[in-house]
Amino acid sequence: MADISNQGVRKNILQDINGRENKERKEESVRRFRVYRKRQEDEIIKKLEAEFKDPSTVQEMRKITSINLTTRMINEVASIYKREPERTFVNASDREKEQLINLYDEGSVNNNLKKANRYFKLQDQCAVHIFPRDNKICVKALQPHQYDVVPDPADPERAQVYITSIFDKQNYEQLRARNTDLDNKLDRTRASNGLNEKIADRDDDIHNKTKYIWWSKEFNFMTDSNGTLIGPDGFPLDEITFDDLKNPIGMLPFIDIAGEKDDDFFVQTNNSFVDFNLDFGVLLSDTANINRLQGYSQAVVVSETKPQNFKVGPTQVLHLPLDPNSTSPAPTFQFATPSPDMNASLALLDLYLNLFQSSEGMDTSTVAGKQGARYTSGVDRLLAMIQKYEATEDDISMFDDVERDAYKILSSWSNVFQDVSANDPKALKEDLRLSKISDSVFVETQFSKPAAVKSDEEMEASVIRRMEAGLMSRAEAIAELRGLELEDAKVQLKLIDNEVVELAPEIKEEPASFTQPEIIEEPEEV
């Protein structure tokens, strides 16, 4: 077990944190987040440079870097907190319920757990940090580049110590600069000047990067890069003992949210959404460049000497010299017309979209069949399909555990601060000092369950088929389509029927025409 009360142990841990292997792990996390935040241009350019082997070629080509589907897809996949869950605080008194509701509201628990859900789908791992700040209990979703851990020797998949710090983004920027064409003008505008200015700029973390906040079940403190204990002002702490640095809740205030691990704490996986977006950007750029290069007819002159004062076409004329000693034909001037197979390129893009949908478990036949909607392109089809993403039962089960752990940490911090005087600057807000939470209280969370998402047309068709089969009444159909209670649907049905009667044309019955019957007189007898 790591003895973090020993400065030598802390210093060795910090050396590992700043090692190449750990920095590469964080750089990958930052890369994914950049793409998620729609800053994928540099990554696409880097892929194109690897493809052409010549940065100047990439600089001149037409590039499509503005299309980013990652954010939309990740936000759709992370659907657990699209609708706020229903939490029931079992065995809680009215006072305790009010205290807990205020804690969840002040800590923006729903909003931050929604971020955690998205970060988990993006990184396959994240953490939720719950800690006191600004006179409330804060909840913060962290990505893997924002924290380090010392694993438990008995179980390396569990953390014994969490260490948070501001990741040195300048190191990542320098590494990215070595692999990216810095002649790109947009890249130059983004470049860091390496100075921590008074305004909010890219280098604001320089003065903070030597501060590390340590958390274990026993202790909580801050150090510099040498492992020396320091205060919030960055100066060393004098005459302080570890009895003064106790963790008041006696538990790690972190929740680890992760996919499958392989005897390591951090999950090492690729993210298909990020990789797909970058690969798709390369394919789009290649297709656009083919269209650009072969979209014009090329002027060609075949002659012994290059013509003077010659200017034709949108760019330039191609000169093919003749050998003066050969019996060549007379000089010629012509336009060479290319015929790129753009349909094949577009079909490749469409195929790639379909394959990606299939690999992510999306049924492409749902929208490609005769009963499905018609789409103008694979992109249209993809955007339509991602609206049908729903949370899996595995994700819901995972975040059900997260909810229980979050409640445990929140209630523990709340109970600790109930004993703090209201005059203490660290005291919680007045509406967070209502009651201690009993150990018998626990939370039950009800999430919106996964459901098959149907379009309006599909929903209406399903209801009509059941009505025609006699499986439901018209009132039940209205209730389902409009989301009404059955009694309210019956009222709506009466209004509809009355409106139909009122709008029906009035039919006036014409009186039957009466024709006087012809009287045939019998002839008189003679």
C-alpha positions as CSV (number, residue, x, y, z in Angstrom):
1,M,0.0,0.0,0.0
2,A,1.4,3.4,-1.0
3,D,2.3,5.5,2.0
4,I,1.5,9.0,0.6
5,S,2.4,10.6,3.9
6,N,6.0,9.9,2.9
7,Q,7.4,12.7,0.6
8,G,9.8,10.3,-1.1
9,V,6.9,8.0,-2.1
10,R,4.9,11.0,-3.4
11,K,7.9,12.2,-5.4
12,N,8.3,8.8,-7.1
13,I,4.6,8.8,-7.9
14,L,4.8,12.2,-9.5
15,Q,7.8,11.1,-11.6
16,D,5.6,8.3,-13.0
17,I,2.8,10.7,-13.6
18,N,5.1,12.9,-15.7
19,G,6.6,9.9,-17.6
20,R,6.2,9.4,-21.3
21,E,3.8,6.4,-21.0
22,N,1.3,8.3,-18.8
23,K,1.5,11.4,-21.0
24,E,0.7,9.4,-24.1
25,R,-2.4,8.1,-22.3
26,K,-3.5,11.6,-21.5
27,E,-2.7,12.8,-25.1
28,E,-5.1,10.2,-26.5
29,S,-7.8,11.4,-24.1
30,V,-7.3,15.0,-25.2
31,R,-7.3,14.0,-28.9
32,R,-10.7,12.4,-28.5
33,F,-12.1,15.4,-26.6
34,R,-10.8,17.8,-29.3
35,V,-12.7,15.8,-32.0
36,Y,-15.8,15.7,-29.8
37,R,-15.5,19.5,-29.5
38,K,-15.4,19.8,-33.3
39,R,-11.7,20.7,-33.5
40,Q,-10.8,17.8,-35.8
41,E,-9.1,19.7,-38.6
42,D,-5.6,19.0,-37.5
43,E,-6.2,15.3,-37.0
44,I,-7.7,15.0,-40.6
45,I,-4.7,16.9,-42.0
46,K,-2.3,14.7,-40.2
47,K,-4.0,11.6,-41.7
48,L,-3.9,13.2,-45.2
49,E,-0.2,13.9,-44.9
50,A,0.4,10.3,-43.9
51,E,-1.5,9.3,-47.0
52,F,0.3,11.6,-49.5
53,K,3.8,11.6,-47.8
54,D,4.1,15.3,-48.9
55,P,2.7,18.1,-46.7
56,S,2.8,20.5,-49.7
57,T,0.3,18.3,-51.6
58,V,-2.1,18.3,-48.6
59,Q,-1.7,22.1,-48.3
60,E,-2.8,22.6,-51.9
61,M,-5.6,20.1,-52.0
62,R,-9.3,20.8,-51.3
63,K,-10.0,19.6,-47.7
64,I,-13.4,18.9,-46.1
65,T,-12.8,19.3,-42.3
66,S,-16.0,21.0,-41.3
67,I,-18.2,17.9,-41.1
68,N,-18.2,16.4,-37.6
69,L,-20.7,13.7,-36.6
70,T,-18.9,12.7,-33.4
71,T,-20.7,15.2,-31.1
72,R,-24.1,14.3,-32.4
73,M,-23.5,10.6,-32.2
74,I,-22.0,10.6,-28.8
75,N,-24.8,12.8,-27.4
76,E,-27.4,10.5,-28.9
77,V,-25.7,7.3,-27.6
78,A,-25.4,8.8,-24.1
79,S,-29.2,9.0,-23.6
80,I,-29.6,8.0,-20.0
81,Y,-30.0,11.5,-18.7
82,K,-31.9,12.9,-21.6
83,R,-34.9,12.8,-19.3
84,E,-34.2,13.4,-15.6
85,P,-34.5,10.2,-13.6
86,E,-37.0,9.8,-10.7
87,R,-35.2,9.5,-7.4
88,T,-37.0,8.2,-4.3
89,F,-35.3,8.7,-0.9
90,V,-36.5,5.7,1.0
91,N,-36.9,6.0,4.8
92,A,-36.2,9.8,4.7
93,S,-38.2,12.3,6.8
94,D,-39.6,15.4,5.2
95,R,-36.7,17.4,6.5
96,E,-34.2,14.9,5.1
97,K,-35.9,14.8,1.7
98,E,-35.8,18.6,1.5
99,Q,-32.1,18.5,2.4
100,L,-31.3,15.9,-0.2
101,I,-33.3,17.6,-2.9
102,N,-31.4,20.8,-2.3
103,L,-28.1,19.0,-2.4
104,Y,-28.9,17.5,-5.8
105,D,-30.1,20.8,-7.2
106,E,-27.2,22.9,-5.9
107,G,-24.7,20.3,-7.1
108,S,-26.3,20.2,-10.6
109,V,-26.2,16.4,-10.2
110,N,-28.3,15.6,-13.3
111,N,-26.3,17.9,-15.6
112,N,-23.0,16.6,-14.4
113,L,-24.0,13.0,-14.6
114,K,-25.2,13.7,-18.1
115,K,-21.7,14.9,-18.9
116,A,-20.3,11.8,-17.2
117,N,-22.5,9.6,-19.5
118,R,-21.2,11.4,-22.6
119,Y,-17.6,11.3,-21.4
120,F,-18.0,7.5,-20.8
121,K,-19.2,7.0,-24.3
122,L,-16.4,9.1,-25.7
123,Q,-13.5,7.7,-23.6
124,D,-14.9,4.4,-22.4
125,Q,-14.0,5.6,-18.9
126,C,-14.4,8.7,-16.7
127,A,-14.8,9.7,-13.1
128,V,-17.2,11.7,-11.0
129,H,-15.6,13.8,-8.4
130,I,-17.8,15.0,-5.5
131,F,-16.2,17.6,-3.2
132,P,-17.1,20.7,-1.1
133,R,-16.5,24.1,-2.7
134,D,-18.3,27.5,-2.8
135,N,-20.4,26.6,0.2
136,K,-22.0,23.7,-1.5
137,I,-21.2,20.1,-2.5
138,C,-20.0,20.1,-6.1
139,V,-20.3,17.3,-8.6
140,K,-17.8,17.3,-11.5
141,A,-17.3,14.8,-14.4
142,L,-13.7,14.2,-15.2
143,Q,-12.1,12.7,-18.3
144,P,-9.0,10.4,-18.1
145,H,-6.5,13.2,-18.9
146,Q,-7.7,15.1,-15.8
147,Y,-6.7,12.7,-13.1
148,D,-4.2,10.0,-12.2
149,V,-4.5,7.1,-9.8
150,V,-2.3,4.8,-7.6
151,P,-3.9,1.4,-8.0
152,D,-4.6,-1.0,-5.2
153,P,-1.8,-3.6,-5.2
154,A,-4.4,-6.3,-4.4
155,D,-6.7,-5.3,-7.2
156,P,-5.0,-3.1,-9.9
157,E,-8.5,-2.4,-11.4
158,R,-9.4,-0.4,-8.3
159,A,-7.8,2.9,-7.2
160,Q,-6.2,3.4,-3.9
161,V,-5.3,7.1,-4.4
162,Y,-6.6,9.7,-6.8
163,I,-4.5,12.6,-7.9
164,T,-6.0,15.5,-9.8
165,S,-4.0,18.2,-11.6
166,I,-4.3,20.4,-14.6
167,F,-2.9,18.4,-17.5
168,D,0.0,20.3,-19.2
169,K,-1.7,21.0,-22.5
170,Q,1.3,22.8,-23.8
171,N,3.2,19.4,-23.9
172,Y,0.4,18.0,-26.0
173,E,0.3,21.0,-28.2
174,Q,4.1,20.7,-28.9
175,L,3.7,17.0,-29.7
176,R,0.8,17.7,-32.0
177,A,2.8,20.5,-33.7
178,R,5.6,18.1,-34.6
179,N,3.1,15.9,-36.4
180,T,1.0,18.7,-38.1
181,D,1.8,21.2,-40.8
182,L,2.4,24.4,-38.9
183,D,2.3,26.3,-42.2
184,N,-1.4,26.0,-42.1
185,K,-2.7,29.5,-41.3
186,L,-5.5,28.3,-39.0
187,D,-2.9,26.3,-37.0
188,R,-0.8,29.4,-36.6
189,T,-3.7,31.3,-35.2
190,R,-4.2,28.6,-32.6
191,A,-0.5,28.3,-31.6
192,S,0.4,28.9,-28.0
193,N,2.8,31.7,-27.1
194,G,4.0,29.8,-24.1
195,L,3.3,32.7,-21.7
196,N,0.8,32.8,-18.9
197,E,-0.9,36.2,-19.5
198,K,-3.2,38.1,-17.2
199,I,-6.1,37.5,-19.4
200,A,-7.7,34.0,-19.9
201,D,-5.6,32.4,-22.5
202,R,-4.3,28.9,-23.5
203,D,-1.4,29.0,-21.1
204,D,-3.3,29.7,-17.9
205,D,-2.4,26.2,-16.6
206,I,1.3,27.0,-16.6
207,H,1.3,28.3,-13.0
208,N,-1.0,25.5,-11.9
209,K,0.7,22.5,-13.5
210,T,2.9,22.0,-10.4
211,K,-0.1,21.7,-8.1
212,Y,-1.4,18.2,-7.4
213,I,-4.4,17.4,-5.2
214,W,-4.2,14.1,-3.4
215,W,-7.1,12.0,-2.2
216,S,-7.1,8.7,-0.3
217,K,-9.5,7.3,2.2
218,E,-7.3,8.7,5.0
219,F,-5.9,12.0,3.6
220,N,-6.5,15.0,1.4
221,F,-3.8,17.6,0.7
222,M,-2.0,19.5,-2.1
223,T,1.7,19.3,-3.2
224,D,4.0,20.8,-5.7
225,S,5.9,18.7,-8.3
226,N,8.4,17.6,-5.7
227,G,5.7,16.2,-3.4
228,T,6.2,19.0,-0.9
229,L,3.0,19.9,1.0
230,I,1.7,23.3,0.0
231,G,-1.4,25.5,0.7
232,P,-3.9,27.0,-1.7
233,D,-1.5,29.9,-2.3
234,G,1.2,27.6,-3.5
235,F,3.6,28.1,-0.5
236,P,4.9,25.2,1.6
237,L,3.0,24.4,4.7
238,D,5.0,24.8,7.9
239,E,4.4,23.0,11.2
240,I,1.5,20.9,10.0
241,T,0.9,17.2,10.7
242,F,-1.0,14.6,8.8
243,D,-3.6,14.6,11.5
244,D,-4.6,18.0,10.2
245,L,-4.9,16.6,6.6
246,K,-7.5,13.9,7.3
247,N,-10.1,13.1,4.7
248,P,-13.3,14.0,6.7
249,I,-15.6,11.5,5.0
250,G,-13.2,8.5,5.2
251,M,-13.9,7.4,1.7
252,L,-12.7,8.3,-1.8
253,P,-14.9,11.1,-3.2
254,F,-14.6,9.6,-6.7
255,I,-16.8,7.3,-8.7
256,D,-15.0,5.2,-11.4
257,I,-17.2,4.7,-14.5
258,A,-15.5,2.3,-16.9
259,G,-15.9,-0.4,-19.5
260,E,-14.1,-3.8,-19.3
261,K,-10.7,-3.7,-17.8
262,D,-7.8,-6.0,-18.3
263,D,-5.9,-6.0,-14.9
264,D,-5.2,-2.3,-15.4
265,F,-7.0,0.7,-13.9
266,F,-7.3,2.7,-17.1
267,V,-9.2,1.2,-20.0
268,Q,-7.2,1.1,-23.3
269,T,-9.6,1.1,-26.2
270,N,-10.2,3.0,-29.4
271,N,-13.4,5.0,-30.0
272,S,-15.1,4.0,-33.2
273,F,-17.1,7.3,-33.4
274,V,-13.9,9.4,-33.3
275,D,-12.1,7.1,-35.7
276,F,-15.1,7.0,-38.1
277,N,-15.3,10.8,-38.1
278,L,-11.6,11.3,-39.0
279,D,-11.7,8.5,-41.6
280,F,-14.8,10.0,-43.1
281,G,-13.2,13.4,-43.3
282,V,-10.3,11.9,-45.2
283,L,-12.7,10.2,-47.6
284,L,-14.7,13.4,-48.1
285,S,-11.4,15.3,-48.7
286,D,-10.2,12.8,-51.3
287,T,-13.6,12.8,-53.1
288,A,-13.7,16.6,-53.1
289,N,-10.1,16.8,-54.4
290,I,-10.9,14.3,-57.2
291,N,-13.8,16.5,-58.2
292,R,-11.7,19.6,-58.1
293,L,-8.7,18.2,-60.1
294,Q,-10.8,16.5,-62.7
295,G,-13.7,18.9,-62.9
296,Y,-12.0,21.1,-65.5
297,S,-10.8,20.4,-69.0
298,Q,-7.1,20.7,-69.3
299,A,-5.7,22.9,-72.2
300,V,-2.8,21.1,-73.9
301,V,-0.4,22.5,-76.6
302,V,1.9,20.1,-78.5
303,S,4.7,22.0,-80.2
304,E,8.5,22.2,-80.5
305,T,8.7,25.5,-78.7
306,K,6.6,26.8,-75.9
307,P,4.2,29.5,-77.1
308,Q,4.7,33.0,-75.9
309,N,2.0,35.3,-74.2
310,F,-0.2,32.3,-73.9
311,K,-3.0,32.3,-71.2
312,V,-6.0,30.0,-71.3
313,G,-8.3,28.4,-68.8
314,P,-8.8,28.8,-65.1
315,T,-5.2,27.9,-64.2
316,Q,-2.6,27.2,-66.9
317,V,-1.8,25.4,-70.1
318,L,0.1,22.1,-70.3
319,H,2.9,22.2,-72.8
320,L,4.1,18.9,-74.4
321,P,7.3,19.6,-76.4
322,L,7.9,18.0,-79.8
323,D,11.3,16.6,-80.8
324,P,12.5,18.8,-83.7
325,N,14.4,15.9,-85.3
326,S,11.4,13.7,-85.5
327,T,8.7,13.5,-88.2
328,S,6.1,14.7,-85.8
329,P,2.8,16.2,-86.8
330,A,2.2,19.9,-86.8
331,P,1.7,21.7,-83.5
332,T,-1.7,21.1,-82.0
333,F,-3.9,22.8,-79.4
334,Q,-6.6,20.8,-77.7
335,F,-8.6,20.4,-74.4
336,A,-8.2,17.1,-72.6
337,T,-11.5,16.3,-70.9
338,P,-11.2,14.0,-67.9
339,S,-14.0,11.7,-66.9
340,P,-13.7,10.9,-63.2
341,D,-16.0,8.1,-61.9
342,M,-17.6,10.3,-59.2
343,N,-20.5,7.8,-58.8
344,A,-18.0,5.2,-57.6
345,S,-16.6,7.6,-55.1
346,L,-20.0,8.6,-53.8
347,A,-21.0,4.9,-53.6
348,L,-17.9,4.2,-51.5
349,L,-18.9,7.0,-49.0
350,D,-22.4,5.5,-48.8
351,L,-21.0,2.0,-48.3
352,Y,-18.7,3.2,-45.5
353,L,-21.6,4.8,-43.8
354,N,-23.7,1.6,-44.0
355,L,-20.8,-0.5,-42.8
356,F,-20.3,1.8,-39.8
357,Q,-24.0,1.7,-38.9
358,S,-23.9,-2.1,-39.0
359,S,-20.7,-2.3,-36.9
360,E,-22.5,-0.2,-34.2
361,G,-25.6,-2.4,-34.2
362,M,-27.8,-0.1,-36.3
363,D,-30.2,-2.0,-38.6
364,T,-29.8,-0.3,-42.0
365,S,-32.7,-2.3,-43.4
366,T,-35.0,-0.4,-41.1
367,V,-34.7,2.7,-43.3
368,A,-33.7,1.0,-46.6
369,G,-36.7,-1.3,-46.9
370,K,-39.8,-0.6,-49.0
371,Q,-41.8,0.5,-45.9
372,G,-39.1,2.8,-44.7
373,A,-38.5,6.4,-45.5
374,R,-36.5,7.5,-48.5
375,Y,-33.2,9.2,-47.9
376,T,-31.2,11.2,-50.4
377,S,-27.8,10.0,-49.1
378,G,-26.0,7.8,-46.6
379,V,-25.5,10.9,-44.4
380,D,-29.2,11.4,-44.3
381,R,-29.7,7.8,-43.4
382,L,-27.0,8.0,-40.7
383,L,-28.5,11.1,-39.1
384,A,-32.0,9.5,-39.1
385,M,-30.6,6.3,-37.5
386,I,-28.7,8.0,-34.7
387,Q,-32.0,9.5,-33.5
388,K,-33.0,5.9,-32.7
389,Y,-30.1,5.3,-30.3
390,E,-31.3,4.3,-26.8
391,A,-29.4,3.5,-23.7
392,T,-28.6,-0.2,-23.2
393,E,-29.6,-2.2,-20.1
394,D,-25.9,-2.5,-19.3
395,D,-25.4,1.3,-19.2
396,I,-28.5,1.7,-17.1
397,S,-27.3,-0.9,-14.6
398,M,-23.9,0.8,-14.5
399,F,-25.4,4.3,-13.8
400,D,-27.8,2.8,-11.2
401,D,-24.6,1.9,-9.3
402,V,-23.2,5.4,-10.0
403,E,-26.4,6.9,-8.5
404,R,-26.0,4.9,-5.3
405,D,-22.4,5.8,-4.9
406,A,-23.1,9.5,-5.6
407,Y,-25.8,9.5,-3.0
408,K,-23.4,7.9,-0.4
409,I,-20.7,10.5,-1.0
410,L,-23.1,13.5,-1.1
411,S,-24.9,12.5,2.1
412,S,-21.5,11.9,3.8
413,W,-20.2,15.4,2.9
414,S,-23.6,16.8,3.9
415,N,-23.4,15.2,7.4
416,V,-19.8,16.4,7.9
417,F,-20.8,20.0,7.2
418,Q,-23.9,20.0,9.4
419,D,-21.5,20.3,12.4
420,V,-19.7,23.4,10.9
421,S,-20.8,26.7,12.4
422,A,-22.9,28.9,10.2
423,N,-20.4,31.7,10.7
424,D,-17.5,29.6,9.4
425,P,-16.5,30.6,5.8
426,K,-16.6,27.0,4.8
427,A,-20.1,26.4,6.0
428,L,-22.7,25.2,3.5
429,K,-25.5,27.5,2.3
430,E,-28.5,27.9,4.6
431,D,-30.8,25.7,2.5
432,L,-28.1,22.9,2.8
433,R,-28.0,23.0,6.6
434,L,-31.4,21.5,7.2
435,S,-30.7,18.1,8.6
436,K,-28.3,15.2,8.9
437,I,-29.1,12.2,6.8
438,S,-29.8,9.0,8.7
439,D,-27.8,5.8,7.8
440,S,-31.2,4.1,7.1
441,V,-31.9,6.3,4.2
442,F,-31.1,5.2,0.7
443,V,-31.9,6.2,-2.8
444,E,-33.8,4.3,-5.5
445,T,-33.4,5.7,-9.1
446,Q,-35.9,5.0,-11.9
447,F,-34.4,5.8,-15.4
448,S,-36.5,6.1,-18.5
449,K,-36.2,2.6,-20.0
450,P,-34.9,1.9,-23.5
451,A,-37.7,1.8,-26.0
452,A,-38.1,1.3,-29.7
453,V,-38.2,4.8,-31.3
454,K,-40.8,5.1,-34.1
455,S,-41.5,7.9,-36.5
456,D,-44.9,9.5,-36.5
457,E,-45.8,7.6,-39.7
458,E,-44.7,4.3,-38.2
459,M,-46.7,5.0,-35.0
460,E,-49.9,5.9,-36.9
461,A,-49.6,2.9,-39.2
462,S,-49.3,0.6,-36.2
463,V,-52.3,2.1,-34.5
464,I,-54.4,1.9,-37.7
465,R,-53.6,-1.8,-38.2
466,R,-54.6,-2.7,-34.7
467,M,-57.9,-0.7,-35.0
468,E,-58.7,-2.4,-38.3
469,A,-58.0,-5.8,-36.7
470,G,-60.4,-4.9,-33.8
471,L,-57.6,-5.0,-31.2
472,M,-58.3,-1.5,-30.0
473,S,-61.0,1.2,-30.0
474,R,-60.8,4.6,-31.6
475,A,-60.6,6.2,-28.1
476,E,-57.6,3.9,-27.2
477,A,-56.0,4.9,-30.5
478,I,-56.3,8.6,-29.7
479,A,-55.0,8.0,-26.2
480,E,-51.8,6.3,-27.6
481,L,-51.2,8.7,-30.4
482,R,-51.7,11.8,-28.3
483,G,-50.3,10.5,-25.0
484,L,-53.7,11.0,-23.2
485,E,-55.5,9.2,-20.5
486,L,-58.3,7.0,-21.8
487,E,-61.1,9.2,-20.3
488,D,-59.5,12.3,-21.9
489,A,-59.2,10.5,-25.2
490,K,-63.0,9.7,-25.1
491,V,-63.7,13.4,-24.6
492,Q,-61.5,14.2,-27.6
493,L,-63.3,11.5,-29.6
494,K,-66.7,13.1,-28.9
495,L,-65.4,16.5,-30.0
496,I,-64.1,15.0,-33.2
497,D,-67.4,13.2,-33.9
498,N,-69.4,16.4,-33.1
499,E,-67.2,18.4,-35.4
500,V,-67.7,15.9,-38.2
501,V,-71.4,16.1,-37.8
502,E,-71.3,19.9,-37.9
503,L,-69.2,20.0,-41.0
504,A,-71.3,17.4,-42.9
505,P,-73.3,19.1,-45.7
506,E,-77.0,19.4,-44.8
507,I,-79.1,17.2,-47.0
508,K,-82.6,18.5,-47.7
509,E,-85.1,15.9,-48.8
510,E,-87.2,17.1,-51.7
511,P,-90.9,16.2,-51.5
512,A,-91.8,13.4,-53.8
513,S,-93.4,14.8,-57.0
514,F,-97.1,13.9,-57.3
515,T,-98.4,13.2,-60.8
516,Q,-102.2,13.1,-61.2
517,P,-103.0,9.5,-62.4
518,E,-104.5,9.4,-65.8
519,I,-108.2,8.4,-65.6
520,I,-109.3,6.1,-68.3
521,E,-113.0,6.2,-68.7
522,E,-114.6,3.0,-69.7
523,P,-116.6,3.2,-73.0
524,E,-120.4,3.3,-72.7
525,E,-122.2,0.3,-73.6
526,V,-124.0,0.5,-76.8
